[in-house]
């Protein structure tokens, strides 16, 4: 029986450092063939030269798949599922699949897609990684350039939700198995501690939280979370997100923005 392929989902707002993290991951893949499904190209981009950085035989241009028809959470059935099926049908299957989502993606629809019979039988979620911008959070923002995030939202004709940034950020935290607090070198230790305190209040128990500079984290841990500790089962994780989302709909006055932005 063919072993299931592990999948790592990387989420976070535009500018948080998702693409930088992917570049670091590819450069330290240690011979592991990684297929990338990318829903958003940041300003740094992920191009052929970067793919070649971890070896032509293991990181090939054809292993990078761009989903450019809108936010992945809104095109699951039309684009994501067929893309996954095509990838899994290849004779030379990858060792690991990494999905870099759009900064506007709600985690729930994408995670639910892994329960589709055609997908569930072939892959397993190794972990969900949320990249957060430490510098922005320390200054009371969810993203370095919230105007750019809003512009991305306006430009996406396929986007079928208007979730406020605060609620979207909380959903990303709740879905995460690991939160990477990127750009930690730009923030004082005292402010980092305050940001971390408020992030932990939104995260599921047992979720990892690490500080990073330029997206540099232990790749072995990134691509092996499923083997390091038991992961909350997908239905439980989704139920948690649903419960928290329902609560926020009735009271949005205590947003992450107000908590992380209250440092003086």
PAZALO-159214 format. One line per 2 residues: their letters; for each residue x, y, z of C-alpha. Coordinates in nm, 4 decimals. Layout:
N
A> X:Y:Z ~ ... .
***
This chain:
264
XX> 0.0000:0.0000:0.0000 ~ 0.1377:0.3408:-0.0973 .
XX> 0.2165:0.5587:0.2035 ~ 0.0175:0.8770:0.2431 .
XX> 0.2001:1.1958:0.1473 ~ 0.2346:1.4466:0.4329 .
XX> 0.1065:1.7984:0.3674 ~ 0.2134:2.1182:0.5409 .
XX> -0.0172:2.4198:0.5098 ~ 0.1445:2.7622:0.5540 .
XX> -0.0863:3.0546:0.6186 ~ -0.0505:3.4164:0.7263 .
XX> -0.1100:3.7678:0.5970 ~ 0.0682:3.9284:0.3022 .
XX> 0.4111:4.0443:0.4179 ~ 0.4332:3.8197:0.7246 .
XX> 0.7076:3.6106:0.5659 ~ 0.5380:3.3017:0.4211 .
XX> 0.7360:3.3098:0.0970 ~ 1.0615:3.3731:0.2849 .
XX> 0.9844:3.0688:0.4991 ~ 0.9212:2.8583:0.1874 .
XX> 1.2521:2.9700:0.0392 ~ 1.4312:2.8664:0.3584 .
XX> 1.2480:2.5355:0.3581 ~ 1.3492:2.4560:-0.0011 .
XX> 1.7102:2.5511:0.0604 ~ 1.7287:2.3016:0.3475 .
XX> 1.5156:2.0176:0.2109 ~ 1.8048:1.7690:0.2481 .
XX> 1.7164:1.5754:-0.0650 ~ 1.3442:1.5541:0.0070 .
XX> 1.1290:1.6173:-0.3008 ~ 0.8794:1.8882:-0.2179 .
XX> 0.5825:1.9886:-0.4292 ~ 0.4608:2.3451:-0.3782 .
XX> 0.1054:2.4636:-0.4246 ~ 0.1209:2.8404:-0.4074 .
XX> -0.1845:3.0619:-0.3877 ~ 0.0040:3.3862:-0.3476 .
XX> 0.3329:3.5156:-0.4838 ~ 0.4879:3.7671:-0.2476 .
XX> 0.7139:4.0468:-0.3568 ~ 1.0154:3.8179:-0.3222 .
XX> 0.8601:3.5487:-0.5376 ~ 0.9388:3.1809:-0.5595 .
XX> 1.1098:3.1239:-0.8934 ~ 1.3132:2.8607:-1.0740 .
XX> 1.6400:2.9748:-0.9186 ~ 1.4990:2.9282:-0.5693 .
XX> 1.3593:2.5857:-0.6567 ~ 1.6996:2.4828:-0.7884 .
XX> 1.8492:2.5912:-0.4573 ~ 1.7671:2.2591:-0.2930 .
XX> 1.8770:2.0435:-0.5865 ~ 1.7442:2.0024:-0.9410 .
XX> 1.6481:1.6410:-0.8785 ~ 1.4388:1.7113:-0.5702 .
XX> 1.2950:2.0588:-0.6353 ~ 1.1952:2.0885:-0.9979 .
XX> 1.0087:2.3655:-1.1717 ~ 0.7197:2.1307:-1.2500 .
XX> 0.6799:2.0710:-0.8766 ~ 0.5689:2.4322:-0.8272 .
XX> 0.1985:2.4830:-0.8952 ~ 0.0389:2.8266:-0.8862 .
XX> -0.3294:2.8678:-0.8069 ~ -0.3941:3.2117:-0.9505 .
XX> -0.7724:3.2169:-0.9855 ~ -0.8459:3.3613:-0.6433 .
XX> -0.8251:3.2838:-0.2734 ~ -0.7764:2.9099:-0.2216 .
XX> -1.0538:2.8883:0.0377 ~ -1.3043:3.0094:-0.2231 .
XX> -1.1867:2.7848:-0.5075 ~ -1.1483:2.4517:-0.3251 .
XX> -1.3810:2.2485:-0.5470 ~ -1.2996:2.4225:-0.8750 .
XX> -0.9226:2.4478:-0.8485 ~ -0.7618:2.2990:-0.5371 .
XX> -0.9164:1.9505:-0.5494 ~ -0.8386:1.8977:-0.9227 .
XX> -0.4845:2.0258:-0.8645 ~ -0.4298:1.7807:-0.5807 .
XX> -0.5733:1.4934:-0.7836 ~ -0.3414:1.5728:-1.0761 .
XX> -0.0418:1.5948:-0.8431 ~ -0.1233:1.2633:-0.6761 .
XX> -0.1702:1.0936:-1.0133 ~ 0.1910:1.1562:-1.1120 .
XX> 0.4129:0.8482:-1.1326 ~ 0.6921:1.0352:-0.9518 .
XX> 0.5006:1.1448:-0.6445 ~ 0.6604:1.4023:-0.4111 .
XX> 0.7863:1.3174:-0.0639 ~ 0.6039:1.6130:0.0881 .
XX> 0.3505:1.8745:-0.0266 ~ 0.3675:2.2330:0.0966 .
XX> 0.0697:2.4648:0.0437 ~ 0.1273:2.8391:0.0755 .
XX> -0.2147:3.0003:0.1053 ~ -0.3287:3.3478:0.0203 .
XX> -0.3223:3.5896:0.3110 ~ -0.7004:3.6107:0.2774 .
XX> -0.7632:3.2375:0.3046 ~ -0.9948:3.1080:0.5748 .
XX> -0.8397:2.7850:0.7081 ~ -1.1634:2.5893:0.7492 .
XX> -1.2615:2.5326:0.3834 ~ -0.9102:2.4201:0.2931 .
XX> -0.8803:2.1858:0.5909 ~ -1.2206:2.0374:0.5164 .
XX> -1.1023:1.9585:0.1639 ~ -0.8669:1.6990:0.3109 .
XX> -1.1725:1.4989:0.4154 ~ -1.2738:1.4501:0.0524 .
XX> -1.2411:1.0713:-0.0100 ~ -1.0167:1.1224:-0.3138 .
XX> -0.7758:1.3303:-0.1046 ~ -0.8049:1.1651:0.2361 .
XX> -0.6952:0.8286:0.1000 ~ -0.3727:0.9727:-0.0436 .
XX> -0.2470:1.2460:0.1899 ~ -0.2317:1.3370:0.5568 .
XX> -0.2005:1.6810:0.7158 ~ 0.1420:1.6925:0.8762 .
XX> 0.0818:2.0363:1.0210 ~ -0.0654:2.3830:0.9792 .
XX> 0.1840:2.6679:1.0165 ~ 0.0732:3.0269:1.0693 .
XX> 0.3320:3.2984:1.0091 ~ 0.2690:3.6151:1.2109 .
XX> 0.4422:3.9518:1.1731 ~ 0.5909:4.0327:1.5147 .
XX> 0.6775:4.3903:1.4202 ~ 0.3277:4.4679:1.2958 .
XX> 0.1561:4.3050:1.5943 ~ 0.3765:4.4988:1.8369 .
XX> 0.2489:4.8180:1.6729 ~ -0.1160:4.7128:1.6871 .
XX> -0.1568:4.5900:1.3290 ~ -0.2250:4.2440:1.1916 .
XX> -0.0108:4.2987:0.8812 ~ 0.2752:4.5295:0.7925 .
XX> 0.0646:4.6930:0.5220 ~ -0.3046:4.6458:0.5927 .
XX> -0.3907:4.8676:0.2954 ~ -0.2143:4.6192:0.0666 .
XX> -0.4140:4.3345:0.2217 ~ -0.7360:4.5271:0.1608 .
XX> -0.6270:4.5964:-0.1989 ~ -0.5671:4.2235:-0.2459 .
XX> -0.9143:4.1585:-0.1116 ~ -1.0686:4.4095:-0.3548 .
XX> -0.8799:4.2633:-0.6503 ~ -0.9940:3.9053:-0.5857 .
XX> -1.3182:3.8582:-0.7773 ~ -1.3469:3.5009:-0.6485 .
XX> -1.3399:3.5990:-0.2812 ~ -1.6741:3.5028:-0.1288 .
XX> -1.6209:3.6250:0.2264 ~ -1.5619:3.9646:0.3863 .
XX> -1.4208:3.8431:0.7155 ~ -1.2623:4.1290:0.9156 .
XX> -0.8849:4.0999:0.9436 ~ -0.9026:4.0449:1.3191 .
XX> -1.1346:3.7469:1.2880 ~ -0.9365:3.6044:0.9977 .
XX> -0.6154:3.6301:1.2000 ~ -0.7770:3.4535:1.4955 .
XX> -0.8968:3.1746:1.2641 ~ -0.5406:3.1346:1.1357 .
XX> -0.4124:3.1072:1.4932 ~ -0.6765:2.8553:1.5985 .
XX> -0.6037:2.6346:1.2969 ~ -0.2281:2.6333:1.3585 .
XX> -0.0153:2.3516:1.4946 ~ 0.2792:2.5909:1.4924 .
XX> 0.2836:2.9709:1.4994 ~ 0.6010:3.1349:1.3729 .
XX> 0.6477:3.4852:1.5110 ~ 0.8576:3.6202:1.2265 .
XX> 1.0629:3.9429:1.2264 ~ 1.1272:3.8902:1.5969 .
XX> 1.4597:4.0682:1.5596 ~ 1.2743:4.3941:1.4935 .
XX> 1.0923:4.3909:1.8282 ~ 1.2158:4.4295:2.1857 .
XX> 1.2057:4.1281:2.4163 ~ 0.9466:4.2991:2.6356 .
XX> 0.7127:4.3685:2.3436 ~ 0.7653:4.0168:2.2069 .
XX> 0.6642:3.8703:2.5411 ~ 0.3462:4.0795:2.5399 .
XX> 0.2594:3.9783:2.1825 ~ 0.3228:3.6118:2.2631 .
XX> 0.0970:3.6309:2.5692 ~ -0.1948:3.7537:2.3610 .
XX> -0.1284:3.5099:2.0772 ~ -0.1332:3.2160:2.3193 .
XX> -0.4760:3.3297:2.4386 ~ -0.6096:3.2656:2.0858 .
XX> -0.4163:2.9453:2.0096 ~ -0.5303:2.5912:2.0775 .
XX> -0.3632:2.4206:2.3778 ~ -0.0447:2.2461:2.2707 .
XX> 0.0190:2.4693:1.9685 ~ 0.3857:2.5537:1.9245 .
XX> 0.5091:2.9147:1.9168 ~ 0.8585:3.0027:1.7983 .
XX> 1.0373:3.3265:1.7215 ~ 1.2108:3.3632:1.3856 .
XX> 1.4230:3.5998:1.1856 ~ 1.3845:3.5946:0.8070 .
XX> 1.1749:3.2785:0.8330 ~ 1.4668:3.0714:0.9598 .
XX> 1.3326:2.7799:1.1623 ~ 1.4216:2.4125:1.1971 .
XX> 1.3077:2.2527:0.8700 ~ 1.3119:1.9060:1.0243 .
XX> 1.0475:2.0221:1.2703 ~ 0.8503:2.2055:1.0014 .
XX> 0.8231:1.8939:0.7862 ~ 0.7737:1.6475:1.0672 .
XX> 0.5206:1.7894:1.3088 ~ 0.2934:1.4908:1.2671 .
XX> 0.5649:1.2545:1.3892 ~ 0.6755:1.4719:1.6797 .
XX> 0.3455:1.4990:1.8653 ~ -0.0168:1.3984:1.8274 .
XX> -0.2172:1.6509:1.6295 ~ -0.5666:1.7562:1.7272 .
XX> -0.7928:1.5620:1.4950 ~ -0.9278:1.7602:1.2042 .
XX> -1.2947:1.7477:1.3140 ~ -1.1984:1.8720:1.6617 .
XX> -0.9875:2.1532:1.5187 ~ -1.2704:2.2630:1.2904 .
XX> -1.5219:2.2412:1.5731 ~ -1.2953:2.4653:1.7796 .
XX> -1.2773:2.7172:1.4969 ~ -1.6531:2.7101:1.4524 .
XX> -1.7112:2.7653:1.8239 ~ -1.4676:3.0550:1.8451 .
XX> -1.6027:3.2121:1.5283 ~ -1.9580:3.1985:1.6600 .
XX> -1.8485:3.3684:1.9792 ~ -1.6752:3.6459:1.7904 .
XX> -1.9852:3.7170:1.5843 ~ -2.1669:3.8183:1.9024 .
XX> -1.8863:4.0218:2.0544 ~ -1.6079:4.1707:1.8456 .
XX> -1.5044:4.4408:2.0904 ~ -1.2113:4.2459:2.2333 .
XX> -1.0156:4.1900:1.9138 ~ -0.6572:4.0773:1.8880 .
XX> -0.5824:4.4232:1.7535 ~ -0.6837:4.5917:2.0801 .
XX> -0.4955:4.3403:2.2915 ~ -0.1701:4.3357:2.0937 .
XX> -0.1863:4.7075:2.0250 ~ -0.2168:4.8150:2.3869 .
XX> 0.1566:4.8103:2.4573 ~ 0.2925:5.1414:2.5573 .
***
